[in-house]
Amino acid sequence: MYLGRVVGCVWATVKHPAMVGQRMLVIQPLTPELKATGKRVVCLDATGAGAGEIVYCVRGREASFPFLPAEVPADTTVVGIVDSIHLKRTPQAAAPRHPVHKKARK
């Protein structure tokens, strides 16, 4: 699963018959610190998420599970809306600093 933000929706006049009535959203993947990362993806929506909301998405075979017993040809699906994020990061060990040697001018 990964975090993302809903940044748009997709309108399709023609789509696979199993996808009729399914919403498709444009999702911007996010880091745990909520910074944009990677390319935007189109996801089916199993939650009713709205514009600007932070969501959880799944990829692969599991993306079709929320729509069972229907067999929806989904590769990526929004499966949860995030209410809050509590992030606790441990400080990383300070990397050893190597002196920068400048070349002497002649």
C-alpha positions in Angstrom: 0.0 0.0 0.0 1.1 3.6 -0.5 -0.1 7.1 0.4 -1.5 9.5 -2.2 -3.5 12.6 -2.6 -6.5 12.9 -4.9 -5.6 15.5 -7.5 -8.3 14.9 -10.2 -10.7 12.5 -11.8 -11.0 10.8 -15.1 -14.1 10.8 -17.3 -14.3 7.9 -19.8 -17.3 7.6 -22.2 -16.2 4.1 -23.3 -14.7 1.6 -20.9 -14.6 -2.1 -20.0 -18.2 -3.3 -19.3 -17.1 -4.4 -15.7 -16.0 -0.8 -15.0 -19.3 0.8 -15.8 -20.3 2.9 -12.8 -16.9 2.9 -11.3 -15.1 6.2 -10.4 -11.6 6.7 -11.6 -9.3 9.2 -9.7 -5.9 10.8 -10.5 -3.6 10.2 -7.5 -0.3 11.8 -6.7 1.9 9.4 -4.7 3.2 10.9 -1.4 6.1 10.2 1.0 5.2 9.6 4.7 6.0 13.4 5.2 3.3 14.1 2.6 5.7 15.3 -0.1 4.9 14.5 -3.7 7.0 11.6 -5.1 6.8 9.8 -8.4 4.3 10.0 -11.3 0.6 10.4 -10.9 -1.5 7.3 -11.4 -5.1 6.6 -12.3 -6.9 4.5 -9.7 -10.4 3.0 -9.3 -12.2 4.4 -6.2 -13.7 1.9 -3.7 -14.1 4.6 -0.9 -15.8 7.7 -2.3 -12.7 9.8 -1.8 -12.9 13.5 -2.8 -10.5 16.1 -4.2 -7.5 16.9 -2.0 -8.0 13.9 0.4 -5.1 11.7 1.5 -5.8 8.1 0.6 -4.3 4.6 0.7 -3.9 2.8 -2.6 -3.1 -0.8 -3.5 -1.5 -2.2 -6.7 -1.6 -5.5 -8.4 -4.0 -8.4 -8.0 -5.4 -7.0 -4.7 -6.7 -3.9 -6.5 -9.7 -5.8 -7.8 -10.6 -7.3 -4.3 -12.8 -4.4 -3.1 -15.2 -5.0 -6.0 -15.8 -8.7 -5.5 -17.8 -10.6 -6.6 -17.5 -8.4 -9.7 -14.4 -9.1 -11.7 -13.1 -5.5 -12.3 -9.9 -5.2 -14.4 -8.2 -2.9 -11.9 -4.4 -2.5 -11.5 -4.6 0.3 -8.8 -7.4 1.0 -6.4 -8.1 3.5 -3.6 -8.9 1.4 -0.5 -8.9 3.9 2.4 -9.2 7.5 3.3 -6.6 8.7 5.8 -7.9 10.6 8.9 -4.6 11.5 10.5 -0.9 10.6 10.3 1.3 10.3 13.3 4.9 10.1 12.2 7.8 9.5 14.5 11.2 9.4 13.0 14.4 8.5 14.9 17.3 10.8 14.2 19.8 9.1 11.9 23.3 8.7 13.0 25.4 11.6 11.9 27.4 10.6 8.9 31.2 11.1 9.3 32.3 14.3 7.7 35.2 14.2 5.4 37.2 17.4 5.0 36.9 19.0 1.5 40.3 19.6 0.1 40.6 22.6 -2.2 43.2 22.6 -4.9 45.9 25.2 -4.4 46.0 27.8 -7.2 49.3 28.2 -9.0 
